[in-house]
């Protein structure tokens, strides 16, 4: 009984795979003149090169701060790059790819609890795209000068 069940499962899986392949390959023809329909598969992508530095109010580099890159669109905010740490000199450089957008939010979360987090929204322009799917690369320099958190001392 188990052998029959195994064979039946393999036959059904093969038939379904064949049907899916048949449907996928026949969805488009090689003739581009069929009702002016272009057959393409893919997702438009934009590339982002963001770099900069993080310092405190005294221009001291802030090491190990986390930099997050978020995409802003009419559909909402989504994360393009989940986080990179600044080096010992407070510098960072990140490369990200995602759905093309012209608005980016760069967020800085310092390590520890003495400095306030900060963020800024920037307008970027994708340039140098090679076609419909590669919309190009946007480059920007974003520096942060973090403020001290207000002290929560109690006066007696």
C-alpha positions as CSV (number, residue, x, y, z in Angstrom):
1,X,0.0,0.0,0.0
2,X,2.8,2.4,0.9
3,X,4.5,1.7,-2.5
4,X,1.3,2.5,-4.4
5,X,0.9,5.7,-2.4
6,X,4.5,6.8,-3.1
7,X,4.1,6.1,-6.8
8,X,0.8,7.9,-7.0
9,X,2.3,10.9,-5.2
10,X,5.3,11.0,-7.7
11,X,2.9,10.7,-10.7
12,X,0.7,13.6,-9.4
13,X,3.7,15.7,-8.6
14,X,5.2,15.1,-12.1
15,X,1.9,15.9,-13.8
16,X,1.5,19.1,-11.8
17,X,5.1,20.2,-12.5
18,X,4.5,19.5,-16.2
19,X,1.3,21.5,-16.3
20,X,3.0,24.5,-14.5
21,X,5.9,24.4,-16.9
22,X,3.6,24.3,-19.8
23,X,1.5,27.2,-18.6
24,X,4.6,29.3,-17.8
25,X,6.3,28.7,-21.1
26,X,3.1,29.3,-23.2
27,X,2.2,32.6,-21.4
28,X,4.3,34.5,-24.0
29,X,5.1,34.0,-27.6
30,X,8.4,34.8,-29.4
31,X,6.4,37.1,-31.7
32,X,6.4,40.6,-30.2
33,X,3.7,41.7,-32.6
34,X,0.9,39.8,-30.9
35,X,-1.3,42.7,-29.8
36,X,1.8,44.7,-28.9
37,X,2.3,42.8,-25.7
38,X,5.8,42.6,-24.4
39,X,6.7,39.5,-22.5
40,X,8.9,40.3,-19.6
41,X,9.5,38.9,-16.1
42,X,11.2,40.7,-13.3
43,X,10.9,43.5,-10.7
44,X,12.1,47.0,-11.1
45,X,15.1,47.6,-8.8
46,X,16.9,50.7,-7.6
47,X,20.4,50.6,-6.0
48,X,21.4,52.9,-3.2
49,X,24.9,53.9,-2.1
50,X,24.6,55.9,1.2
51,X,27.7,56.9,3.2
52,X,28.5,59.4,5.9
53,X,29.6,59.8,9.5
54,X,28.2,60.1,13.0
55,X,29.6,62.5,15.6
56,X,28.4,63.9,18.9
57,X,27.9,67.6,19.6
58,X,31.7,67.9,20.2
59,X,32.5,66.4,16.8
60,X,33.8,63.2,18.5
61,X,33.2,60.1,16.3
62,X,30.4,57.8,17.5
63,X,31.4,54.2,17.0
64,X,29.0,51.3,16.8
65,X,25.9,53.4,15.9
66,X,23.4,51.5,13.8
67,X,22.4,53.1,10.5
68,X,19.1,51.9,9.0
69,X,17.9,52.7,5.5
70,X,14.1,53.0,4.8
71,X,12.2,53.5,1.6
72,X,9.3,56.0,1.7
73,X,6.5,55.6,-0.9
74,X,2.8,56.3,-1.2
75,X,2.3,52.7,0.1
76,X,4.2,53.4,3.3
77,X,7.6,52.9,4.7
78,X,9.7,49.7,4.2
79,X,13.2,48.8,5.3
80,X,15.8,48.8,2.5
81,X,18.7,47.9,4.7
82,X,18.2,46.6,8.2
83,X,21.4,48.0,9.7
84,X,25.1,48.6,9.5
85,X,27.4,49.8,12.4
86,X,29.7,52.8,12.2
87,X,33.4,52.1,12.5
88,X,35.8,53.4,15.2
89,X,35.9,56.7,13.3
90,X,32.1,57.1,13.2
91,X,32.0,56.4,9.4
92,X,29.6,54.1,7.5
93,X,29.0,53.1,3.9
94,X,26.2,50.9,2.8
95,X,24.9,49.4,-0.4
96,X,21.2,48.5,-0.7
97,X,18.8,47.4,-3.5
98,X,15.1,47.5,-3.5
99,X,11.9,48.8,-5.1
100,X,12.8,52.2,-6.9
101,X,11.9,55.2,-4.8
102,X,13.0,58.9,-4.7
103,X,12.5,59.3,-0.9
104,X,14.8,57.6,1.6
105,X,14.9,57.9,5.4
106,X,18.2,57.3,7.0
107,X,18.0,56.4,10.7
108,X,20.8,56.5,13.2
109,X,20.6,54.7,16.6
110,X,23.6,55.2,18.8
111,X,24.9,52.5,21.1
112,X,24.2,53.2,24.7
113,X,21.8,55.6,26.3
114,X,23.7,58.9,26.4
115,X,22.9,60.1,22.9
116,X,19.6,60.6,21.1
117,X,18.7,58.7,18.0
118,X,18.2,60.8,14.8
119,X,16.9,60.4,11.3
120,X,16.6,62.4,8.1
121,X,14.6,62.1,4.9
122,X,16.5,62.7,1.7
123,X,15.4,63.0,-2.0
124,X,17.5,60.8,-4.3
125,X,17.7,60.4,-8.0
126,X,18.3,57.0,-9.6
127,X,20.8,57.4,-12.5
128,X,22.5,55.1,-15.0
129,X,19.8,52.4,-15.2
130,X,20.3,49.8,-17.9
131,X,16.7,49.1,-18.7
132,X,13.3,48.6,-17.4
133,X,14.3,46.5,-14.5
134,X,17.5,48.2,-13.4
135,X,16.4,51.8,-12.6
136,X,19.9,52.9,-11.7
137,X,21.9,53.9,-8.7
138,X,21.3,56.8,-6.2
139,X,24.2,58.1,-4.2
140,X,24.1,60.3,-1.1
141,X,26.2,61.5,1.8
142,X,24.3,61.7,5.1
143,X,26.1,62.9,8.3
144,X,24.7,62.9,11.7
145,X,25.6,65.2,14.7
146,X,23.9,63.5,17.6
147,X,22.6,65.4,20.7
148,X,23.0,64.4,24.3
149,X,19.9,62.8,25.8
150,X,18.4,65.1,28.5
151,X,19.5,63.9,31.9
152,X,16.8,62.5,34.1
153,X,18.2,63.7,37.4
154,X,16.0,64.6,40.2
155,X,16.6,67.7,42.2
156,X,16.3,67.3,46.0
